[in-house]
Amino acid sequence: MLEEPSSPATHSPQRWTALWGMCLAASLVWLAFADFAVVVPTISRDLAVSLTDLQWANNAFSLAAGALVLAGGKLGDVYGRKRLLLIGVAALGAFSLVPALVPGSAGLTVGRGLMGVAAALVLPGTLALIPPMFPPKEQPRAFGMWMAVAWVAQAAGPALGGVLTSAFGWRSIFWVNLPLALLAYVLVRRAAVESTDPGAGRHVDPWGLLSSAGAAFLLLYACTAGQEYGFSAPFIIALFCGAVVLGALFVLSAKRVRDPLVDLSLFRLRPFSGALTANFTMNFAFGGVSFLLALYLQEVRGYSALVSGLLLLPSIVTILLFNPIGGKIARRFGPRLPVRLGVVLLGAGTVVAGVAVHDYHYWVLVLGLLLLGCGLGIMSIPLSDTAVAGPPEELAGTASGLFKVTSMLGGSFGVAVLVAVQQELETRQAVDKARAAGLSEDQVDELGNAVTDSELYDKILAGVDEATRNAITAAYQEVAATGTGRAVFAAGLLCIVAGLALPLIWRRERKRR
């Protein structure tokens, strides 16, 4: 028999222990989301796969999680959020064996996709269990702890990935999930209370699930494949049109079915809509910029995976320092102000990072990372509190699912779109040098998607002399620096514009007399 959400009188005395387990489970997801980018050059050298293939391996995780997390939230509402969380944690640990053991890019993509399916069961429960387990006065602190752990895991992901790769090889980023998943499982099983929505229907809307997942997949596929075929190609345009059609079908389905995957009434809550917009924006920028910087530091600057990961760590400092400040500002002035300020600061820091990439000065990059960390820290507590604790408790699973949809899809589209922007902004200098060396058009296109000094890169340039090879490599590195700097700069401008425009969606609530 399913248990109803706990009342204030029955809050578990072990709720803080349970929260540690829930945060550890969430951190597993965010580490898997963030630690892959720093090992991309190493994997490319080992497996001779292109950057496009590795983008798919990177995005398979977040796409699967983003497409299915709504269903995960719905299943948790019906069958128990703790139960689904435990299943997800166990599956995440088990599925981590696939990319670690199955050879080739197919094993990476399929394995990370399966890990994303498990993550879709983990994330909604880790957030949706907070309101029924904690009294209202403790909820901001609990949400703040969850968000701090989530963002620290994302910021520390490249560093941890670099350390593990340098010490034990790139497959160790998957092996480490096993003991961490086991510890999270034990803590949640022993300390968390069960929570359900007794009024929730017992089926998942199949049309809503298929249309939402299909729209996300087609849109991401178009952004990624467009880098290879060109965004004006009829095939790519058809993919974009298909994504729009499926998105419209999702909305129609949600309006007509009795028990939809998403209750559209949630979007009538202007703070909720504003929080989702801000969450998508910051994950778009942070996910895409982190991926580009991890590649840039290794391909262009020549650092190892270990050093590159460590060089991206400074944002952790300001995330932790400003995390409690955002909660204090929200209590005094409301959540909209710190969220809006956070998005603008994130944008400003990203702009500074873009400038530092173009004319490399590491201390300028550190300033940008610290500044964007300020933005992430300030907005974390008010953002999660608004998106998850703000809606009615019976919709907590759906609300947390939508919140995580925007997180995962924001990160996926950040990688796909910013890499596409980077390549579109690159000059023709490197291409001209490659053509002059006698490479065919197909080899030139393939070279543009190869990681510098990888096995694939070596194979393409095997027929040219060393001087020509060095000239082509230098040209591609210069092009990569220019494209990365401009793409990062553009992401920062997008954040600033989004922060300034946020009041158009998230209007100030009028005080009731």
C-alpha positions as CSV (number, residue, x, y, z in Angstrom):
1,M,0.0,0.0,0.0
2,L,1.4,3.4,-1.0
3,E,2.2,5.9,1.7
4,E,1.0,9.5,1.7
5,P,3.4,12.4,2.0
6,S,4.5,12.8,5.5
7,S,2.9,15.6,7.6
8,P,4.8,18.2,9.6
9,A,4.3,16.1,12.7
10,T,6.0,13.1,11.2
11,H,9.1,14.5,9.7
12,S,11.8,11.9,9.9
13,P,14.5,12.4,12.6
14,Q,17.0,11.0,10.1
15,R,16.1,13.5,7.4
16,W,19.5,15.1,7.3
17,T,21.2,11.7,6.9
18,A,18.7,11.0,4.1
19,L,19.5,14.3,2.6
20,W,23.2,13.4,2.4
21,G,22.3,10.2,0.6
22,M,20.0,12.2,-1.8
23,C,22.7,14.8,-2.4
24,L,25.3,12.0,-3.1
25,A,22.9,10.4,-5.6
26,A,22.4,13.8,-7.3
27,S,26.1,14.4,-7.3
28,L,26.6,11.1,-9.2
29,V,24.3,12.4,-11.9
30,W,26.1,15.8,-12.1
31,L,29.5,14.3,-12.1
32,A,28.5,12.0,-15.0
33,F,27.2,15.1,-16.7
34,A,30.4,17.1,-16.3
35,D,33.4,14.8,-16.1
36,F,33.2,13.4,-19.6
37,A,34.3,16.6,-21.4
38,V,37.8,16.6,-20.0
39,V,38.5,13.1,-21.2
40,V,37.3,13.6,-24.7
41,P,40.8,14.2,-26.2
42,T,42.2,11.2,-24.3
43,I,39.3,8.9,-25.6
44,S,39.8,10.3,-29.1
45,R,43.5,9.4,-29.1
46,D,42.7,5.9,-27.8
47,L,39.7,5.1,-30.0
48,A,40.2,7.2,-33.2
49,V,36.8,8.7,-33.1
50,S,35.7,12.2,-34.2
51,L,34.6,15.1,-32.1
52,T,31.1,14.7,-33.5
53,D,30.9,11.1,-32.3
54,L,32.2,12.1,-28.9
55,Q,29.6,14.9,-28.7
56,W,27.0,12.2,-29.1
57,A,28.5,10.2,-26.3
58,N,28.6,13.3,-24.2
59,N,25.0,14.3,-25.0
60,A,23.5,10.8,-24.9
61,F,23.5,11.0,-21.1
62,S,21.8,14.4,-20.8
63,L,19.4,13.8,-23.7
64,A,18.2,10.5,-22.2
65,A,17.8,12.0,-18.8
66,G,16.1,15.1,-20.1
67,A,13.7,13.2,-22.3
68,L,12.7,10.7,-19.5
69,V,13.0,12.7,-16.3
70,L,9.3,13.8,-16.6
71,A,8.3,10.2,-16.7
72,G,10.6,9.5,-13.8
73,G,8.9,12.2,-11.7
74,K,5.4,10.9,-12.7
75,L,6.4,7.3,-11.8
76,G,7.7,8.6,-8.4
77,D,4.5,10.4,-7.7
78,V,2.5,7.1,-8.3
79,Y,4.8,4.3,-7.1
80,G,6.9,6.1,-4.5
81,R,9.7,8.7,-4.9
82,K,12.0,6.8,-2.5
83,R,11.4,3.6,-4.4
84,L,12.2,5.0,-7.8
85,L,15.2,6.9,-6.4
86,L,16.7,3.6,-5.1
87,I,16.0,1.8,-8.4
88,G,17.7,4.7,-10.2
89,V,20.8,4.7,-8.0
90,A,21.2,1.0,-8.4
91,A,20.7,1.2,-12.2
92,L,23.2,4.1,-12.5
93,G,25.9,2.1,-10.8
94,A,25.2,-1.0,-12.9
95,F,25.0,0.9,-16.2
96,S,28.3,2.6,-15.6
97,L,29.9,-0.8,-16.4
98,V,28.7,-0.5,-20.0
99,P,31.0,2.3,-21.2
100,A,33.8,1.0,-19.0
101,L,33.7,-2.5,-20.5
102,V,32.2,-2.3,-24.0
103,P,34.8,-1.1,-26.5
104,G,34.4,1.6,-29.1
105,S,32.3,4.8,-29.5
106,A,29.1,2.7,-29.6
107,G,29.8,1.4,-26.1
108,L,30.3,4.9,-24.9
109,T,27.2,6.3,-26.5
110,V,24.9,3.4,-25.5
111,G,26.4,3.2,-22.0
112,R,26.0,6.9,-21.3
113,G,22.5,6.8,-22.7
114,L,21.6,4.0,-20.3
115,M,23.2,6.0,-17.4
116,G,20.9,8.9,-18.5
117,V,17.8,6.6,-18.2
118,A,18.9,5.8,-14.6
119,A,19.5,9.5,-13.9
120,A,15.9,10.2,-15.0
121,L,14.8,8.1,-12.0
122,V,17.3,9.6,-9.6
123,L,16.9,13.4,-10.0
124,P,13.2,13.9,-9.5
125,G,13.2,11.9,-6.2
126,T,16.2,13.7,-4.8
127,L,14.3,17.0,-5.0
128,A,10.7,15.9,-4.6
129,L,11.5,14.1,-1.3
130,I,12.6,17.4,0.3
131,P,9.2,19.1,0.8
132,P,7.5,16.1,2.5
133,M,10.6,15.3,4.7
134,F,11.5,18.8,5.9
135,P,9.3,21.5,7.7
136,P,9.0,24.7,5.7
137,K,11.6,26.6,7.8
138,E,14.2,23.9,7.0
139,Q,13.4,23.6,3.3
140,P,15.5,26.5,2.0
141,R,18.5,25.1,3.9
142,A,17.9,21.6,2.4
143,F,17.4,23.0,-1.1
144,G,20.5,25.1,-0.7
145,M,22.5,22.1,0.4
146,W,21.2,20.1,-2.6
147,M,22.0,22.9,-5.1
148,A,25.4,23.5,-3.6
149,V,26.3,19.9,-4.0
150,A,24.9,19.8,-7.5
151,W,26.9,22.8,-8.7
152,V,30.1,21.8,-6.9
153,A,29.8,18.3,-8.6
154,Q,29.4,20.0,-12.0
155,A,32.3,22.4,-11.4
156,A,34.5,19.7,-9.9
157,G,33.6,17.1,-12.6
158,P,36.4,18.1,-15.0
159,A,39.0,18.1,-12.2
160,L,37.9,14.7,-10.9
161,G,37.8,13.3,-14.4
162,G,41.3,14.7,-15.0
163,V,42.7,13.2,-11.8
164,L,41.2,9.8,-12.4
165,T,42.2,9.7,-16.1
166,S,45.8,10.7,-15.2
167,A,46.0,8.1,-12.5
168,F,44.0,5.2,-13.7
169,G,42.9,5.8,-17.3
170,W,39.7,7.3,-18.7
171,R,37.5,4.3,-17.9
172,S,38.0,5.0,-14.2
173,I,35.5,7.8,-14.4
174,F,32.9,5.1,-14.8
175,W,34.3,2.6,-12.3
176,V,34.2,5.2,-9.5
177,N,30.4,5.3,-9.8
178,L,30.0,1.9,-8.3
179,P,31.1,2.5,-4.7
180,L,29.5,6.0,-4.6
181,A,26.2,4.5,-5.8
182,L,26.3,1.8,-3.2
183,L,26.9,4.4,-0.4
184,A,24.0,6.6,-1.7
185,Y,21.7,3.6,-1.9
186,V,22.4,2.6,1.7
187,L,21.9,6.1,3.1
188,V,18.6,6.7,1.3
189,R,17.2,3.2,2.0
190,R,17.9,3.6,5.8
191,A,17.0,7.2,6.4
192,A,14.6,8.5,3.8
193,V,10.8,8.3,4.2
194,E,8.5,7.3,1.3
195,S,6.4,9.9,-0.4
196,T,3.7,9.6,-3.1
197,D,0.9,11.6,-4.6
198,P,-2.3,9.7,-3.7
199,G,-4.3,11.6,-6.4
200,A,-1.9,10.8,-9.2
201,G,-3.2,8.7,-12.1
202,R,-1.5,5.3,-12.4
203,H,-0.3,5.6,-16.0
204,V,2.2,7.6,-17.8
205,D,0.9,9.5,-20.8
206,P,2.6,7.6,-23.8
207,W,1.9,10.3,-26.4
208,G,3.3,13.0,-24.2
209,L,6.4,11.0,-23.5
210,L,7.0,10.1,-27.1
211,S,6.3,13.6,-28.5
212,S,8.5,15.3,-25.8
213,A,11.4,12.9,-26.2
214,G,11.1,13.0,-30.0
215,A,11.1,16.8,-30.1
216,A,14.2,17.0,-27.9
217,F,16.0,14.3,-29.8
218,L,15.3,15.9,-33.3
219,L,16.3,19.3,-32.1
220,L,19.6,18.1,-30.6
221,Y,20.3,15.9,-33.6
222,A,19.8,18.9,-35.9
223,C,22.2,21.0,-33.8
224,T,24.8,18.3,-33.8
225,A,24.5,17.0,-37.4
226,G,24.2,20.6,-38.7
227,Q,27.9,21.0,-37.9
228,E,28.7,18.3,-40.4
229,Y,26.1,18.8,-43.1
230,G,25.5,22.6,-42.8
231,F,22.4,24.2,-41.2
232,S,20.9,25.1,-44.6
233,A,20.8,21.4,-45.7
234,P,17.3,20.2,-46.4
235,F,17.8,17.2,-44.0
236,I,18.7,19.5,-41.1
237,I,15.8,21.9,-41.9
238,A,13.5,18.9,-41.9
239,L,14.8,17.9,-38.5
240,F,14.1,21.3,-37.1
241,C,10.6,21.3,-38.6
242,G,9.9,17.8,-37.1
243,A,11.0,19.0,-33.7
244,V,8.5,21.9,-33.9
245,V,5.7,19.6,-35.0
246,L,6.4,17.1,-32.2
247,G,6.5,20.0,-29.6
248,A,3.1,21.2,-30.8
249,L,1.7,17.6,-30.5
250,F,3.1,17.4,-26.9
251,V,1.2,20.6,-25.9
252,L,-2.0,19.4,-27.6
253,S,-1.7,16.0,-25.9
254,A,-1.2,17.6,-22.5
255,K,-4.4,19.7,-23.0
256,R,-6.6,16.8,-24.1
257,V,-5.6,13.7,-22.2
258,R,-7.1,13.1,-18.7
259,D,-3.8,12.5,-16.9
260,P,-1.1,14.2,-18.9
261,L,2.7,13.8,-18.5
262,V,2.9,17.5,-17.6
263,D,0.1,19.5,-15.9
264,L,0.2,22.7,-18.0
265,S,-1.4,24.6,-15.1
266,L,2.1,24.8,-13.6
267,F,3.1,27.3,-16.3
268,R,0.4,29.7,-15.1
269,L,2.6,30.2,-12.0
270,R,4.8,33.0,-13.3
271,P,7.6,32.4,-10.7
272,F,7.8,28.8,-11.8
273,S,8.0,29.7,-15.5
274,G,10.7,32.3,-14.7
275,A,12.7,29.8,-12.6
276,L,12.6,27.3,-15.5
277,T,13.8,29.9,-18.0
278,A,16.7,30.9,-15.7
279,N,17.6,27.3,-15.0
280,F,17.7,26.4,-18.7
281,T,19.8,29.5,-19.5
282,M,22.4,28.9,-16.8
283,N,22.8,25.2,-17.7
284,F,23.0,26.0,-21.4
285,A,25.8,28.5,-20.7
286,F,27.7,26.5,-18.0
287,G,27.4,23.1,-19.8
288,G,28.5,24.4,-23.1
289,V,31.2,26.7,-21.9
290,S,32.7,23.9,-19.6
291,F,32.8,21.5,-22.6
292,L,34.5,24.1,-24.9
293,L,37.0,25.2,-22.2
294,A,38.0,21.6,-21.4
295,L,38.7,21.0,-25.1
296,Y,40.5,24.3,-25.5
297,L,42.9,23.9,-22.6
298,Q,44.0,20.5,-24.0
299,E,43.9,21.0,-27.8
300,V,45.1,24.6,-28.0
301,R,47.1,25.2,-24.8
302,G,48.5,21.7,-24.6
303,Y,47.6,20.9,-21.0
304,S,47.0,17.4,-19.8
305,A,43.5,16.2,-18.7
306,L,44.6,16.5,-15.1
307,V,45.9,20.1,-15.4
308,S,42.9,21.2,-17.5
309,G,40.5,19.9,-15.0
310,L,42.3,21.6,-12.1
311,L,42.5,24.9,-14.1
312,L,38.6,24.9,-14.2
313,L,38.2,24.6,-10.5
314,P,38.1,28.2,-9.2
315,S,34.3,28.6,-9.7
316,I,33.8,26.2,-6.8
317,V,35.1,28.8,-4.4
318,T,32.5,31.4,-5.2
319,I,29.7,28.9,-5.7
320,L,30.1,27.8,-2.0
321,L,30.7,31.4,-0.7
322,F,27.7,32.9,-2.4
323,N,25.3,30.0,-2.0
324,P,24.0,31.1,1.4
325,I,24.0,34.8,0.4
326,G,21.5,34.1,-2.3
327,G,19.1,32.6,0.3
328,K,19.5,35.6,2.5
329,I,18.7,38.0,-0.4
330,A,15.6,35.9,-1.3
331,R,14.3,36.0,2.3
332,R,14.5,39.8,2.3
333,F,13.6,40.8,-1.2
334,G,12.0,37.7,-2.7
335,P,13.6,35.1,-5.1
336,R,13.4,37.1,-8.3
337,L,16.1,39.6,-7.5
338,P,18.9,37.0,-6.7
339,V,18.0,34.8,-9.6
340,R,18.1,37.8,-12.0
341,L,21.3,39.0,-10.5
342,G,22.8,35.5,-10.7
343,V,22.0,35.1,-14.4
344,V,23.6,38.5,-15.2
345,L,26.7,37.7,-13.1
346,L,27.0,34.3,-14.8
347,G,26.8,36.1,-18.2
348,A,29.5,38.7,-17.1
349,G,31.8,36.0,-15.9
350,T,31.3,34.0,-19.2
351,V,32.1,37.2,-21.2
352,V,35.3,37.6,-19.3
353,A,36.2,34.0,-19.9
354,G,35.6,34.5,-23.6
355,V,38.0,37.4,-23.6
356,A,40.6,35.4,-21.8
357,V,40.4,32.5,-24.2
358,H,40.9,34.8,-27.3
359,D,44.0,36.4,-25.8
360,Y,45.1,33.8,-23.3
361,H,45.8,35.0,-19.8
362,Y,45.0,32.4,-17.2
363,W,44.4,34.9,-14.4
364,V,41.8,36.7,-16.5
365,L,40.2,33.3,-17.0
366,V,40.2,32.8,-13.3
367,L,38.5,36.1,-12.8
368,G,35.8,35.0,-15.2
369,L,35.3,31.6,-13.5
370,L,35.1,33.3,-10.1
371,L,32.5,35.8,-11.4
372,L,30.3,33.1,-13.0
373,G,30.6,31.1,-9.8
374,C,29.2,34.1,-7.9
375,G,26.2,34.0,-10.2
376,L,25.6,30.3,-9.9
377,G,25.9,30.5,-6.1
378,I,23.6,33.5,-5.6
379,M,20.7,32.0,-7.7
380,S,20.9,28.4,-6.5
381,I,18.7,28.4,-3.4
382,P,16.0,30.8,-4.6
383,L,15.8,29.1,-8.0
384,S,15.3,25.6,-6.6
385,D,13.0,26.8,-3.8
386,T,10.8,28.6,-6.4
387,A,10.7,25.8,-8.9
388,V,10.2,22.8,-6.6
389,A,8.8,24.1,-3.3
390,G,6.7,26.8,-4.8
391,P,4.1,24.7,-6.7
392,P,1.5,22.6,-4.7
393,E,3.0,19.6,-2.9
394,E,1.0,17.1,-4.9
395,L,2.8,18.3,-8.0
396,A,6.2,18.2,-6.5
397,G,7.4,15.3,-8.6
398,T,6.2,16.8,-11.9
399,A,7.7,20.2,-10.9
400,S,11.1,18.8,-9.9
401,G,11.0,16.7,-13.1
402,L,10.4,19.8,-15.3
403,F,13.2,21.6,-13.3
404,K,15.6,18.8,-14.2
405,V,14.4,18.7,-17.8
406,T,15.6,22.2,-18.2
407,S,18.8,21.4,-16.5
408,M,19.7,18.4,-18.7
409,L,18.4,19.7,-22.0
410,G,20.0,23.1,-21.3
411,G,23.3,21.4,-20.8
412,S,22.9,19.2,-24.0
413,F,21.9,22.1,-26.1
414,G,24.6,24.2,-24.7
415,V,27.2,21.7,-25.9
416,A,25.6,21.2,-29.3
417,V,24.8,24.9,-30.0
418,L,28.1,26.4,-28.7
419,V,30.2,23.8,-30.5
420,A,28.2,24.6,-33.7
421,V,28.7,28.3,-33.1
422,Q,32.4,27.8,-32.6
423,Q,32.8,26.0,-35.9
424,E,30.7,28.5,-37.8
425,L,32.8,31.3,-36.4
426,E,36.1,29.7,-37.4
427,T,38.1,31.3,-40.2
428,R,39.0,29.5,-43.4
429,Q,42.7,29.7,-42.8
430,A,43.1,26.1,-41.6
431,V,40.9,24.8,-44.3
432,D,42.9,26.6,-47.0
433,K,46.2,25.2,-45.6
434,A,44.7,21.6,-45.6
435,R,43.5,22.0,-49.2
436,A,46.9,23.4,-50.3
437,A,48.6,20.3,-48.8
438,G,46.6,18.1,-51.2
439,L,43.9,16.8,-48.8
440,S,40.5,16.0,-50.4
441,E,37.3,17.8,-49.5
442,D,36.1,14.8,-47.4
443,Q,39.5,14.7,-45.6
444,V,39.2,18.5,-44.9
445,D,35.7,18.1,-43.4
446,E,36.8,15.1,-41.4
447,L,39.8,16.9,-40.1
448,G,37.6,19.7,-38.8
449,N,35.9,17.2,-36.5
450,A,39.1,15.5,-35.4
451,V,40.7,16.2,-32.1
452,T,44.2,17.6,-32.6
453,D,47.0,15.0,-32.2
454,S,44.4,12.2,-32.0
455,E,44.8,8.9,-33.8
456,L,42.1,10.0,-36.3
457,Y,44.0,13.3,-36.8
458,D,47.3,11.4,-37.4
459,K,45.6,9.1,-39.9
460,I,44.2,12.0,-42.0
461,L,47.6,13.8,-42.1
462,A,49.6,10.6,-42.7
463,G,50.4,11.6,-46.3
464,V,51.9,15.1,-45.7
465,D,55.4,16.0,-44.6
466,E,56.1,17.2,-41.0
467,A,56.5,20.9,-41.9
468,T,53.1,20.9,-43.6
469,R,51.5,18.9,-40.7
470,N,52.9,21.4,-38.2
471,A,51.5,24.3,-40.2
472,I,48.1,22.8,-40.5
473,T,48.1,22.0,-36.7
474,A,49.1,25.5,-35.8
475,A,46.3,26.9,-38.1
476,Y,43.7,24.7,-36.6
477,Q,44.7,25.6,-33.0
478,E,44.5,29.3,-33.9
479,V,41.1,28.8,-35.4
480,A,40.0,26.8,-32.4
481,A,41.1,29.5,-30.0
482,T,39.3,32.2,-32.1
483,G,36.1,30.2,-32.4
484,T,36.1,29.1,-28.7
485,G,36.6,32.7,-27.5
486,R,33.8,34.0,-29.6
487,A,31.4,31.2,-28.8
488,V,32.0,31.6,-25.0
489,F,31.6,35.4,-25.4
490,A,28.3,34.9,-27.2
491,A,27.0,32.6,-24.5
492,G,27.8,35.3,-21.9
493,L,25.9,37.9,-23.8
494,L,23.0,35.6,-24.1
495,C,22.9,35.2,-20.3
496,I,23.1,38.9,-19.7
497,V,20.2,39.5,-22.1
498,A,18.2,36.7,-20.4
499,G,18.8,38.1,-17.0
500,L,17.7,41.6,-18.0
501,A,14.6,40.3,-19.8
502,L,13.6,37.8,-17.0
503,P,11.0,40.2,-15.4
504,L,9.0,39.9,-18.6
505,I,8.3,36.3,-17.7
506,W,8.7,36.5,-13.9
507,R,6.7,39.5,-12.9
508,R,6.8,40.9,-9.4
509,E,4.0,39.7,-7.3
510,R,1.6,42.3,-6.0
511,K,1.2,42.6,-2.3
512,R,-2.2,41.7,-1.1
513,R,-4.0,44.1,1.2
